[in-house]
Amino acid sequence: MISAAIGFCVPIFWGFAGFVLFTAHESMWTNLFWNAVYFTCPFWALPGNLGMIVMPFLNAALYSCVGLIIRFLYRSISTGRMNRS
């Protein structure tokens, strides 16, 4: 649940940050910024207004799935259920 909320808020945060930094000159830092945006929000490239509306929900679903996988792996390791080859 927390991971979904974080995933929902990430594209909104990047949207505000991108709006503030819109007039920044292209440099290593702006390239780093946009690489971070595309890495943490892979649905950023969805076209049109529908993409902007759907993007937070898709990102929330992605972060939820990653959170569930991490939780499953953590519980498996902590209880010793994973096979050791």
Secondary structure, DSSP 8 states (H G I E B T S, - for coil): -HHHHHHHHHHHHHHHHHHHTTT---SHHHHHHHHHHHHH-GGGG--HHHHHHHHHHHHHHHHHHHHHHHHHHHHHHHHT-S---
